[in-house]
Amino acid sequence: MADMACYHRPDAATLQALRDMANTLRIHSITATTEAGSGHPTSCCSAAEIMSVLFFHNMKLKVQEPRNPNNDRFVLSKGHAAPILYAVWAELGFLCVGQLATLRKMDSLLEGHPVPKLEFVDVATGSLGQGLGAAAGMAYTGKHFDKASYRVYCLLGDGESSEGSVWEAMAFASHYKLDNLMAVLDVNRLGQSEPAPLQHKIDVYRKRCEAFGWHTEVVDGHSVEELCKAFWQAGMINGKPTMIIAKTFKGKGIEGVEDKENWHGKAIPKDEVEAVINSIKALITNEKKLAPSQPTEDAPPVCLQNIKLSAPPAYKHLEKVATRKAYGTALAKLGHDNKNVIALDCDTKNSTFSDMFKKAHPKRFIECYIAEQNMVSVAVGCCTRDRTVAFASTFATFFCRAFDQLRMAAISESNINLVGSHCGISIGEDGPSQMGLEDLALFRAIPTSTIFYPSDAVSTERAVELAANTKGICFIRTSRPETTIIYKNTEVFEVGKAKVLRKNNKDVLTVVAAGVTMREALAAAAELAEEGIYIRVIDPFTIKPIDDQTIISCTKCTKLKKIITVEDHYYEGGLGEAVTAAVALDPVIKVHRMAVSGVAFSATSAELMEKFEIDAKAIVKTVKELSEDQY
């Protein structure tokens, strides 16, 4: 604990100016939401003094360069309080005050919740419980990668503290001693439909935060003097993140609304707003103007362009290598080529093979332990302002737990790379809880996603390289079984470009397969050829975007103009549906899908693939059934 005698209390004029600014922010929030006819003015009003002290006394910013790498960072985890964030940046001079009247309107930059189309927003928020994880990623990057002076601030609501992801982030931040992370818990007592479970039991919040290893400061959240002191104290703490627990009142300053239920998400009626504004204006003196101090310029330059494997793939013809191991090999190579490539994992690194990166680049590996939601949020935070290229890995099925974080990552315009191993029933004896059978459907539903599904180690290495240079959410699906090398080490791959692996002018139909089913398709093709039946085999390489042109042109050259898709994934949302959608407008082509039809069980990989009819034997049978009219 630092000596409080060292603290220099701001002068009376500064304290009054901070109070004035808080009330100015209240007025902007109320008028903007009333003009919009919707929004959350009461949630803004509880945080007015917090935002005033943060931005106009504590944070260091180049205001006209909101994404300057040296600036302090701020995450509004309680994203519904967006109007007060917009008001702050209007008062800073980055926005025009007149823009606040466009809140929530078509073509306005000021959406109902913050999004990164605004330069002062690093991550989208609004789905509660995610801001602190992203802030922790920013803080980890600042402390361990940038080794810079900037601090990270996060404002949370008390209601969102019911989310488990908040406590995953709390555990992460304390474990890694992120003393450059300062969070504020706005304890305004009221949730959306009823009071929050702890209401104003401030001491319970304090004990919980301290139990998670955080330094705490308890303050009256409407006292600018107490807030100034608390933020100063937080800056003196070493080895721990700080949580400032601020007791506030929802709707503070609005007569008849303050601390009252049933006002969440409701604008002040137009016929009442003038009286409300006038009562708040009466508290403002406007005698002193405030501005943030300048940041220390010590964030290093970063280049994330043209990231390459430090050496090309080096596999032997017909060698057997699991694609999950090829991922680890490739990731370590990327780390040799670019010092800003980082890796994250959830205690599965010896299965996903991300441990190969850790061994090669230990200072750039983040162990997130068994907390997949937080891992995704941390990765998003690490990638903000283009500071890192992050690869986060775990079993493919466990990304289902983090779907909300993934969809918010897309809204955040994040460039993160996710790698899911142990996909499908081919993992064998571990059983269905470990089998990724929904992951393609999950990632296909994300609007900014690119999905790689490599079929051998060579294509896996190139998928990793391409993902590092591809904007948006990239997902690489890797498998547990060893599979035969089918490509030359010199093969060139592109996003959205399929590979035709077998082709004959006598081909009856086309088989599209990926991952472990590619070896089955090639084995089936060889067996059928011995009987004089020929099939075309296509490796899509990326499931999204899918190479519809190659698939359609190849299929139209076959006798039956039919496609068989075979995949180690459920029928819904996977490769088969991607191919079906790709050829949907062509009335000639018919698609027959082979996929996993239900919940699996523990057995060997071969037994399961035979049981669910996605092995070579099943492909041979299906080809013969579909082509029996020809022979």
VOGU-3710 file (C-alpha; in Angstrom, 3 decimals, decimal comma):
1> madmacyhrp> 0,000/0,000/0,000  1,408/3,352/-1,034  1,756/6,203/1,448  -1,390/8,316/1,085  0,583/11,338/2,309  2,096/11,477/-1,169  -1,311/12,097/-2,701  -1,908/15,635/-3,913  -5,572/16,513/-3,815  -6,736/18,393/-6,934
11> daatlqalrd> -7,491/22,032/-6,277  -11,037/23,207/-5,702  -11,380/24,619/-9,217  -10,385/21,293/-10,781  -12,777/19,336/-8,589  -15,612/21,687/-9,484  -14,711/21,422/-13,168  -14,917/17,619/-12,898  -18,341/17,934/-11,274  -19,387/20,303/-14,033
21> mantlrihsi> -18,166/17,901/-16,658  -20,067/15,018/-15,068  -23,271/17,045/-15,219  -22,549/18,126/-18,784  -22,167/14,464/-19,727  -25,489/13,755/-17,997  -27,216/16,441/-20,013  -25,784/15,147/-23,307  -26,829/11,573/-22,470  -30,357/12,592/-21,539
31> tatteagsgh> -30,924/14,885/-24,521  -29,475/12,408/-27,030  -31,610/9,510/-25,821  -34,738/11,667/-25,655  -34,111/12,776/-29,244  -33,600/9,149/-30,255  -36,672/8,046/-28,347  -34,723/5,144/-26,858  -31,528/4,320/-25,039  -30,247/4,078/-21,500
41> ptsccsaaei> -29,911/7,516/-19,916  -30,221/6,226/-16,347  -27,274/3,856/-16,888  -25,279/6,809/-18,215  -26,137/9,037/-15,279  -24,818/6,596/-12,687  -21,428/6,668/-14,416  -21,131/10,409/-15,069  -18,570/11,239/-12,380  -16,603/8,083/-13,185
51> msvlffhnmk> -16,338/9,058/-16,862  -15,508/12,672/-16,009  -12,615/11,753/-13,723  -11,368/9,012/-16,032  -11,159/11,023/-19,232  -10,574/14,554/-17,975  -8,242/13,909/-15,052  -6,757/10,439/-15,110  -6,288/9,042/-18,626  -3,507/10,096/-20,988
61> lkvqeprnpn> -4,643/10,629/-24,566  -3,819/12,202/-27,880  -7,439/13,200/-28,436  -7,273/13,668/-32,193  -5,584/10,265/-32,562  -7,862/7,938/-30,579  -6,025/4,804/-31,741  -2,554/6,145/-31,142  -0,663/3,130/-29,748  0,640/5,186/-26,811
71> ndrfvlskgh> -2,816/6,246/-25,603  -4,421/4,752/-22,546  -7,211/2,312/-23,472  -10,821/2,339/-22,307  -13,415/-0,428/-22,640  -17,067/0,296/-21,879  -18,132/-3,185/-20,846  -21,603/-1,896/-19,913  -22,096/-1,024/-23,565  -25,662/0,212/-23,155
81> aapilyavwa> -24,173/3,350/-21,575  -22,799/4,273/-25,006  -24,361/7,782/-25,043  -22,107/8,956/-22,236  -19,048/7,615/-24,055  -20,097/9,577/-27,129  -20,659/12,625/-24,938  -17,124/12,318/-23,567  -15,601/12,363/-27,034  -17,789/15,285/-28,023
91> elgflcvgql> -16,557/17,242/-25,010  -12,988/16,221/-25,836  -13,516/17,757/-29,260  -13,183/14,641/-31,383  -16,907/14,562/-32,183  -19,125/17,547/-32,792  -21,678/18,065/-30,030  -24,337/18,265/-32,737  -23,573/14,664/-33,727  -25,005/13,462/-30,420
101> atlrkmdsll> -28,492/14,204/-31,750  -27,987/11,487/-34,402  -27,792/8,735/-31,763  -29,340/5,446/-32,948  -30,381/6,895/-36,307  -29,799/5,417/-39,759  -26,336/6,201/-41,157  -25,147/7,638/-37,833  -21,814/6,550/-36,417  -23,392/6,616/-32,973
111> eghpvpklef> -25,079/3,248/-32,669  -27,044/1,959/-29,694  -23,951/0,179/-28,387  -20,295/0,976/-29,183  -18,730/-0,455/-32,348  -15,221/0,075/-33,804  -16,416/2,131/-36,763  -15,774/4,813/-34,135  -12,038/5,358/-33,791  -12,263/5,652/-30,013
121> vdvatgslgq> -13,874/2,200/-29,692  -11,477/-0,766/-29,756  -13,987/-3,561/-29,157  -17,734/-3,812/-29,575  -19,666/-4,279/-26,354  -23,282/-4,727/-25,425  -23,369/-8,445/-24,860  -22,533/-8,111/-21,203  -19,647/-9,724/-19,392  -17,073/-9,500/-22,185
131> glgaaagmay> -15,373/-6,136/-21,805  -13,072/-7,101/-18,951  -11,617/-10,067/-20,860  -10,791/-7,840/-23,821  -9,328/-5,228/-21,476  -7,181/-7,943/-19,894  -5,867/-8,846/-23,347  -4,972/-5,213/-23,970  -3,275/-4,979/-20,585  -1,330/-8,212/-21,132
141> tgkhfdkasy> -0,170/-6,857/-24,488  0,858/-3,554/-22,934  2,797/-5,159/-20,112  4,389/-8,189/-21,776  4,568/-7,478/-25,514  4,652/-3,694/-25,978  6,303/-3,150/-22,583  4,792/0,320/-22,749  3,413/2,841/-20,255  -0,198/2,921/-21,385
151> rvycllgdge> -2,848/1,730/-18,972  -6,147/-0,015/-19,644  -9,418/1,020/-18,008  -12,681/-0,904/-18,064  -16,094/0,205/-16,812  -18,414/-2,615/-15,782  -21,984/-2,656/-14,571  -22,938/-4,488/-11,407  -25,571/-6,528/-13,240  -23,033/-8,050/-15,616
161> ssegsvweam> -21,002/-9,347/-12,701  -23,426/-12,289/-12,704  -21,724/-13,430/-15,928  -19,137/-16,148/-15,387  -16,932/-14,656/-18,089  -16,299/-11,662/-15,824  -14,771/-13,916/-13,200  -12,724/-15,814/-15,798  -11,216/-12,435/-16,698  -10,754/-11,552/-13,014
171> afashykldn> -8,795/-14,772/-12,426  -6,703/-14,246/-15,569  -5,769/-10,648/-14,735  -4,685/-11,407/-11,185  -2,756/-14,538/-12,202  -0,697/-12,478/-14,634  -0,343/-9,540/-12,194  -1,766/-7,026/-14,650  -1,163/-3,929/-12,556  -1,690/-1,776/-15,646
181> lmavldvnrl> -5,375/-2,807/-15,648  -7,870/-0,739/-13,672  -11,544/-1,603/-13,691  -14,470/0,291/-12,238  -17,575/-1,506/-11,049  -20,544/0,845/-11,334  -22,734/-0,508/-8,534  -25,946/1,373/-9,275  -28,101/-1,332/-7,645  -30,685/-1,780/-10,380
191> gqsepaplqh> -30,713/-4,268/-13,242  -33,004/-4,285/-16,257  -36,112/-5,948/-14,840  -35,382/-5,857/-11,098  -32,567/-4,994/-8,673  -29,215/-6,738/-9,130  -28,771/-9,659/-6,720  -26,368/-7,874/-4,354  -27,953/-4,435/-4,737  -25,719/-2,084/-2,687
201> kidvyrkrce> -23,878/-4,743/-0,670  -20,592/-3,088/-1,470  -18,580/-5,117/1,017  -19,618/-8,368/-0,656  -18,357/-7,051/-3,989  -15,124/-5,998/-2,317  -14,534/-9,392/-0,714  -15,254/-11,209/-3,983  -12,817/-9,046/-5,928  -10,137/-9,439/-3,284
211> afgwhtevvd> -10,704/-13,209/-3,232  -9,858/-13,173/-6,951  -6,569/-11,455/-6,217  -7,457/-7,857/-7,046  -6,583/-4,734/-5,129  -9,824/-2,893/-4,330  -10,832/0,685/-3,671  -14,358/1,428/-2,426  -15,698/4,879/-3,248  -18,771/7,012/-3,479
221> ghsveelcka> -19,105/6,895/-7,250  -20,599/10,379/-7,337  -17,696/11,982/-5,467  -15,099/13,235/-7,926  -12,670/13,756/-5,044  -12,920/10,125/-3,921  -12,595/8,929/-7,517  -9,483/11,038/-8,128  -7,860/9,586/-5,032  -8,866/6,015/-5,914
231> fwqagmingk> -7,409/6,224/-9,432  -4,192/7,710/-8,046  -3,989/4,915/-5,504  -4,591/2,312/-8,217  -1,656/3,728/-10,152  0,602/3,080/-7,171  -0,235/-0,620/-6,872  2,325/-3,137/-8,128  1,631/-6,751/-9,009  -2,163/-6,588/-8,908
241> ptmiiaktfk> -4,970/-5,242/-11,065  -7,287/-2,796/-9,298  -11,082/-2,827/-9,035  -12,642/0,469/-7,989  -16,022/-0,404/-6,509  -18,185/2,662/-6,929  -21,494/2,957/-5,115  -23,764/4,908/-7,450  -27,425/5,536/-8,149  -29,095/4,738/-11,419
251> gkgiegvedk> -30,553/7,870/-12,950  -28,472/10,092/-10,636  -29,566/13,716/-11,037  -32,957/13,003/-12,607  -35,659/13,949/-10,138  -38,323/11,257/-9,751  -36,196/8,726/-11,655  -33,034/8,439/-9,561  -32,765/4,995/-7,890  -36,207/4,009/-9,141
261> enwhgkaipk> -37,065/0,697/-10,820  -38,524/0,310/-14,317  -36,412/3,049/-15,901  -33,795/0,834/-17,552  -33,580/1,413/-21,289  -36,165/4,215/-21,253  -35,638/7,747/-22,529  -36,953/10,719/-20,577  -40,228/11,829/-22,245  -39,931/14,945/-24,401
271> deveavinsi> -42,462/16,867/-22,343  -40,382/16,289/-19,196  -36,840/16,635/-20,472  -36,555/20,442/-20,311  -37,210/20,556/-16,587  -34,714/17,726/-16,008  -32,004/19,476/-18,032  -32,583/22,817/-16,327  -32,235/21,290/-12,868  -28,879/19,768/-13,823
281> kalitnekkl> -27,672/22,923/-15,597  -28,181/24,851/-12,399  -25,307/22,846/-10,857  -22,765/23,827/-13,539  -20,396/26,787/-13,154  -18,281/26,334/-16,341  -15,381/28,330/-14,884  -12,553/25,929/-15,816  -11,994/23,750/-18,881  -10,306/20,364/-18,617
291> apsqptedap> -8,295/18,273/-21,063  -6,422/14,970/-20,777  -2,662/14,948/-20,349  -0,433/13,573/-23,082  0,737/9,943/-23,081  4,308/8,714/-22,847  5,394/7,721/-26,338  7,040/4,377/-25,708  4,884/1,835/-27,580  7,156/0,159/-30,145
301> pvclqnikls> 6,432/0,181/-33,882  4,673/-2,946/-35,116  4,471/-4,454/-38,617  1,873/-7,150/-39,250  2,190/-7,263/-43,027  3,220/-10,178/-45,228  3,809/-12,719/-42,453  5,525/-15,834/-43,789  6,605/-19,282/-42,674  10,287/-19,067/-41,828
311> appaykhlek> 10,795/-22,237/-43,872  8,515/-24,060/-46,336  6,806/-27,350/-45,456  9,282/-30,220/-45,434  7,402/-33,504/-45,493  8,141/-36,768/-47,252  5,832/-38,242/-49,855  3,222/-40,510/-48,233  4,481/-39,630/-44,747  1,720/-39,631/-42,128
321> vatrkaygta> 1,337/-36,520/-39,972  -1,637/-35,249/-37,998  -2,836/-31,845/-39,148  -2,919/-30,697/-35,508  0,841/-31,309/-35,299  1,413/-29,488/-38,582  -0,394/-26,525/-37,029  2,119/-26,433/-34,183  5,014/-26,682/-36,622  3,671/-23,857/-38,766
331> laklghdnkn> 2,873/-21,611/-35,823  6,416/-21,909/-34,485  7,710/-20,979/-37,950  5,468/-17,910/-38,099  6,840/-16,857/-34,741  10,368/-16,987/-36,137  9,344/-14,748/-39,036  7,437/-12,108/-37,049  7,962/-11,170/-33,407  4,350/-9,988/-33,096
341> vialdcdtkn> 2,810/-13,422/-33,683  1,458/-14,746/-30,384  -0,342/-17,897/-29,291  -3,003/-18,624/-26,675  -4,360/-21,937/-25,444  -6,691/-23,358/-22,804  -4,528/-26,013/-21,153  -4,718/-28,199/-24,276  -1,382/-27,146/-25,775  0,062/-30,652/-25,693
351> stfsdmfkka> -2,944/-31,869/-27,722  -3,369/-28,934/-30,094  0,440/-28,808/-30,471  0,556/-25,098/-29,693  3,189/-26,159/-27,161  5,611/-26,195/-30,103  5,164/-22,424/-30,268  5,580/-22,110/-26,517  8,866/-24,003/-26,613  10,175/-21,821/-29,449
361> hpkrfiecyi> 8,759/-18,485/-28,226  7,876/-18,826/-24,526  7,445/-15,098/-23,894  4,778/-14,850/-26,604  2,606/-17,716/-25,371  -0,394/-17,026/-23,125  -1,787/-19,924/-21,123  -5,446/-19,088/-20,531  -6,220/-22,301/-18,661  -9,679/-23,868/-18,970
371> aeqnmvsvav> -11,604/-20,696/-19,765  -12,458/-20,678/-23,463  -14,724/-17,635/-23,350  -12,020/-15,558/-21,736  -9,365/-16,854/-24,132  -11,328/-15,511/-27,094  -11,881/-12,158/-25,370  -8,212/-11,903/-24,417  -7,193/-12,691/-27,995  -9,516/-9,950/-29,254
381> gcctrdrtva> -7,925/-7,522/-26,788  -4,410/-8,532/-27,817  -5,214/-7,790/-31,467  -6,672/-4,312/-30,956  -4,820/-1,435/-32,606  -2,922/-4,028/-34,679  -0,440/-4,850/-31,934  -0,327/-8,633/-32,466  -1,359/-11,512/-34,708  -3,018/-13,947/-32,326
391> fastfatffc> -3,670/-17,669/-32,749  -5,913/-19,172/-30,061  -6,375/-22,930/-29,914  -8,355/-25,583/-28,092  -10,499/-28,582/-29,027  -12,882/-27,529/-31,799  -15,974/-28,397/-29,780  -15,029/-26,077/-26,914  -15,345/-23,014/-29,124  -19,080/-23,648/-28,884
401> rafdqlrmaa> -18,848/-22,372/-25,319  -17,424/-19,101/-26,638  -19,852/-18,513/-29,508  -21,069/-15,225/-28,054  -17,498/-13,978/-27,735  -16,846/-15,041/-31,331  -19,869/-13,248/-32,755  -18,915/-10,133/-30,775  -15,381/-10,459/-32,154  -16,863/-10,175/-35,634
411> isesninlvg> -18,825/-7,079/-34,612  -15,553/-5,770/-33,176  -13,940/-6,138/-36,626  -11,314/-8,286/-34,936  -8,598/-10,172/-36,791  -8,193/-13,243/-34,616  -7,269/-16,763/-35,630  -8,887/-19,749/-33,933  -7,643/-23,298/-34,305  -9,853/-26,213/-33,295
421> shcgisiged> -8,318/-29,664/-33,009  -9,958/-33,014/-32,244  -12,770/-32,438/-34,688  -15,321/-35,128/-35,394  -15,842/-38,749/-34,507  -12,380/-39,574/-35,806  -10,952/-38,734/-32,367  -12,265/-42,128/-31,288  -12,409/-43,391/-27,727  -12,705/-40,064/-25,913
431> gpsqmgledl> -16,398/-40,009/-26,766  -18,913/-37,405/-27,903  -18,203/-34,687/-25,328  -14,795/-34,144/-26,947  -15,885/-34,418/-30,595  -16,123/-31,212/-32,587  -19,195/-31,853/-34,725  -20,844/-28,432/-34,666  -17,852/-26,152/-35,226  -18,217/-25,657/-38,974
441> alfraiptst> -21,839/-24,635/-38,516  -20,809/-22,241/-35,756  -18,065/-20,515/-37,725  -20,023/-20,463/-40,993  -22,664/-18,392/-39,195  -20,150/-15,663/-38,304  -20,250/-12,966/-40,997  -16,529/-12,109/-41,124  -15,255/-15,686/-40,963  -12,864/-17,606/-43,176
451> ifypsdavst> -12,832/-21,364/-42,538  -9,841/-23,528/-43,412  -10,200/-27,317/-43,338  -6,845/-28,699/-44,493  -6,507/-32,332/-45,534  -2,806/-32,868/-44,915  0,176/-31,308/-43,164  1,346/-29,297/-46,183  -2,013/-27,593/-46,652  -2,251/-27,045/-42,884
461> eravelaant> 1,005/-25,112/-42,788  -0,160/-22,948/-45,668  -3,546/-22,437/-44,003  -1,785/-21,080/-40,917  0,279/-18,739/-43,068  -2,763/-17,526/-44,995  -4,794/-17,029/-41,807  -2,091/-14,755/-40,404  -2,580/-12,480/-43,401  -6,385/-12,694/-43,706
471> kgicfirtsr> -8,660/-10,095/-42,148  -11,600/-11,108/-39,990  -12,208/-14,254/-37,955  -10,173/-17,202/-39,256  -10,879/-20,754/-38,113  -8,585/-23,685/-38,896  -10,055/-27,146/-38,307  -7,442/-29,758/-37,437  -7,725/-33,479/-36,823  -6,319/-35,932/-34,317
481> pettiiyknt> -5,487/-38,935/-36,562  -2,349/-38,990/-38,635  -3,117/-38,551/-42,329  -1,012/-39,152/-45,407  0,778/-36,266/-47,103  -0,996/-35,701/-50,415  0,566/-32,441/-51,595  4,049/-31,531/-52,696  5,853/-29,187/-50,345  5,873/-26,584/-53,136
491> evfevgkakv> 2,070/-26,594/-53,619  0,533/-23,115/-53,622  -2,757/-22,527/-51,796  -5,228/-19,650/-51,861  -8,275/-18,737/-49,824  -11,390/-19,842/-51,713  -9,518/-22,034/-54,209  -10,175/-25,772/-54,231  -7,806/-28,501/-55,388  -8,850/-31,265/-57,803
501> lrknnkdvlt> -6,958/-34,325/-56,598  -8,312/-36,967/-58,997  -9,642/-36,312/-62,464  -10,489/-38,548/-65,415  -12,565/-38,000/-68,530  -14,512/-41,106/-67,506  -15,494/-39,729/-64,094  -19,004/-40,663/-63,053  -19,455/-38,070/-60,330  -17,604/-35,776/-57,943
511> vvaagvtmre> -16,692/-36,408/-54,314  -15,930/-33,417/-52,113  -14,155/-34,316/-48,881  -11,895/-32,638/-46,328  -9,684/-33,522/-43,407  -9,841/-37,182/-42,427  -12,533/-37,957/-44,997  -10,134/-36,974/-47,779  -8,016/-40,057/-47,108  -11,217/-42,110/-47,221
521> alaaaaelae> -12,287/-40,495/-50,498  -8,914/-41,159/-52,102  -8,930/-44,748/-50,872  -12,444/-45,191/-52,268  -11,382/-43,665/-55,583  -8,490/-46,110/-55,864  -10,722/-49,088/-55,060  -13,400/-48,000/-57,531  -10,829/-47,417/-60,277  -9,792/-51,041/-60,012
531> egiyirvidp> -13,373/-51,893/-60,942  -13,405/-49,411/-63,802  -15,470/-46,798/-61,949  -13,903/-43,363/-61,826  -14,720/-40,439/-59,551  -13,459/-36,899/-59,366  -12,115/-35,911/-55,948  -12,048/-32,284/-54,768  -10,387/-30,820/-51,695  -12,165/-27,486/-50,986
541> ftikpiddqt> -9,349/-26,283/-48,661  -11,609/-23,510/-47,389  -15,216/-24,236/-46,472  -15,941/-20,506/-46,385  -15,503/-19,082/-48,903  -16,090/-22,235/-50,904  -14,881/-22,552/-54,474  -18,255/-22,941/-56,151  -16,784/-22,335/-59,621  -14,398/-25,301/-59,431
551> iisctkctkl> -17,009/-27,562/-57,868  -19,649/-26,705/-60,474  -17,336/-26,893/-63,501  -15,845/-30,198/-62,371  -19,238/-31,731/-61,663  -20,691/-30,706/-65,019  -17,887/-32,625/-66,714  -18,924/-35,888/-65,037  -21,472/-38,329/-66,442  -24,066/-38,097/-63,704
561> kkiitvedhy> -23,483/-34,475/-62,704  -23,824/-35,510/-59,089  -21,812/-34,597/-56,012  -21,168/-36,656/-52,919  -19,990/-34,689/-49,885  -18,453/-36,653/-47,061  -17,538/-35,021/-43,755  -16,687/-35,697/-40,141  -19,329/-33,239/-38,901  -23,050/-33,253/-38,324
571> yegglgeavt> -25,271/-32,868/-41,389  -26,394/-29,443/-40,264  -24,194/-26,506/-41,191  -21,112/-28,307/-42,423  -19,353/-29,074/-45,690  -22,403/-30,703/-47,266  -24,616/-27,688/-46,720  -21,849/-25,355/-47,931  -21,557/-27,304/-51,186  -25,329/-27,563/-51,551
581> aavaldpvik> -25,635/-23,796/-51,179  -22,832/-23,271/-53,689  -24,640/-25,229/-56,421  -28,185/-24,333/-55,423  -28,883/-22,224/-58,496  -27,764/-24,911/-60,914  -30,790/-27,121/-61,684  -28,688/-29,933/-63,164  -26,403/-30,740/-60,236  -27,641/-32,950/-57,409
591> vhrmavsgva> -25,886/-33,285/-54,046  -25,849/-36,407/-51,884  -24,529/-35,728/-48,388  -22,685/-38,167/-46,126  -22,133/-36,942/-42,556  -22,477/-37,915/-38,905  -26,140/-38,599/-38,254  -26,416/-38,486/-34,475  -24,701/-38,506/-31,106  -21,651/-40,749/-31,196
601> fsatsaelme> -20,030/-42,860/-28,470  -16,659/-44,229/-27,454  -15,066/-46,589/-29,966  -12,056/-46,589/-32,244  -11,842/-44,010/-34,984  -12,219/-46,699/-37,663  -15,233/-48,256/-35,937  -17,000/-44,928/-35,637  -16,333/-43,899/-39,210  -17,702/-47,223/-40,401
611> kfeidakaiv> -20,724/-47,006/-38,080  -21,654/-43,520/-39,262  -20,826/-44,397/-42,875  -18,225/-41,778/-43,709  -15,332/-44,161/-44,460  -13,982/-45,460/-47,760  -16,275/-48,496/-47,676  -19,353/-46,274/-47,352  -18,164/-43,968/-50,127  -17,659/-46,910/-52,484
621> ktvkelsedq> -21,135/-48,180/-51,676  -22,739/-44,768/-52,197  -20,946/-44,176/-55,505  -22,152/-47,533/-56,795  -25,720/-46,877/-55,666  -25,819/-43,488/-57,350  -24,236/-44,787/-60,536  -25,879/-48,201/-60,791  -27,995/-47,096/-63,736  -24,786/-46,622/-65,710
631> y> -23,363/-50,093/-65,169
//
